[in-house]
Amino acid sequence: MPDAAQPSAQPELPSPYQAGKRRGRTRRTHTVAKVLLATLLTLGMVSGLSVAFLYRHLNGNLNVVDVTGQLTDRPEKVHIDAPKQPINILVMGSDSRDCNGCKIDGESGGGSDTTILFHLSADRQSAYGVSIPRDSLVDRPECETKDGDTIAGGTNVMWNAAYSLGGPACTIQQFEQTTGIKIDNYVVVDFGSFQQMVDAVDGVEVCVPEDIDSSEYGITIPAGTRTLDGKEALAYVRVRHGVGDGSDIGRIKRQQAFIGALVAKVLSSGTLTRFDRLVRFLNAATKSLTTDIPNIKDMALVGLQFKHIGLKRIRFITVPFVYSTAQPGRVEWTSDAQTLWDRIKYDKPLGKLRDGSIGANQVPSSTTISGSATSSSTESPSGDESSTGSSSPSETSTTESPSGTSSPSDDSSDGVDATSDDLAFAGLCT
């Protein structure tokens, strides 16, 4: 798929996806897009299936739901002085327990335990996955059902209640009103799809520091470095009790690390050069997926925006929080959370807010996640050595003009990676 197609051959794209105007890159093509096209053509020749048939099949897997009509009082998206604009995608994990092997935690379904904002920088050189703890206490705004009925808001209520009450639309409304960041697209992934994606790439390697025993749900994972299949992987990212400190926060860190490992496996040559694996993954990734991205072609255009980002430039962090004293077992965002949202809104470097983050290249396997709290330097997402700095996150202005020239990949104080304590807390090998 060319990086810049002729205007007559492509429909007009939404502004976040418009191609840049630099002519020197028009000859470059996206590796994943080339492999996908080669896969479709090869399968067509070998199996007799037409490319159009396979395209229609993948399109048919998508559950496309446009929730724009349910959203009100939306924030304005800040214009960045750059050839392209940042992209913000809200990913929610549906905790339906209907699939085989999904009832591994003894909890009832119908909500969303996982909410991650994926922010792609305007310069297309870095991306952040920001996890929001489900137990975060927030003021939930009113939202609307698809029939136009009003769902009442609430004060100091749990974050994941929004999804239970109003699905993706209510969660997006809550996110936008709470953070001031406008969402471009959303994606909902259910447990069953997650299992199938892991199985499609023949499992993902992890390093488990201690035995995980969920035998009451038919899951046991011995300690050590091993490759988990889909059912085991779901248990690994879902189970809390008996792993790390047993908290939801520890589970979030483990989920971030596993997603990084899955991304690395998907982008490895062992997947991209294996037509059978790639098609199985594409089929699993689109099956039971709910999104407002209308078709596979537009989804590929979104993926195309990530073409210059290496795995080390994809970072996973958690919203800054403290444990609530008013409601034990819940968490409250600190003032640094607003600093984080402002920097994402204006597409600015995160600095020390990136402390403790996990990179997609730092998989939870036999390769140790590097970095420590006392390190004097660390590798930044752009691959440069950078000082950790001594200033607090709030010491940097968070309301810089959108026309500023700095970007997330320009940061000279880019934080440190997850420490051994961070990993042990999450139940990861240190």
Beta strands, then each sheet from edge to edge (+ up, - down):
strand 1: 63-64
strand 2: 87-94
strand 3: 112-120
strand 4: 127-131
strand 5: 137-140
strand 6: 143-144
strand 7: 150-151
strand 8: 154-158
strand 9: 185-190
strand 10: 204-208
strand 11: 212-214
strand 12: 219-221
strand 13: 224-228
strand 14: 290-291
strand 15: 314-318
strand 16: 321-323
strand 17: 331-333
strand 18: 358-359
strand 19: 377-379
strand 20: 385-387
sheet 1: 1+ 14+ 9- 2- 3+ 4- 15- 18+
sheet 2: 5+ 8-
sheet 3: 6+ 7-
sheet 4: 10+ 13-
sheet 5: 11+ 12-
sheet 6: 16+ 17-
sheet 7: 19+ 20-
end
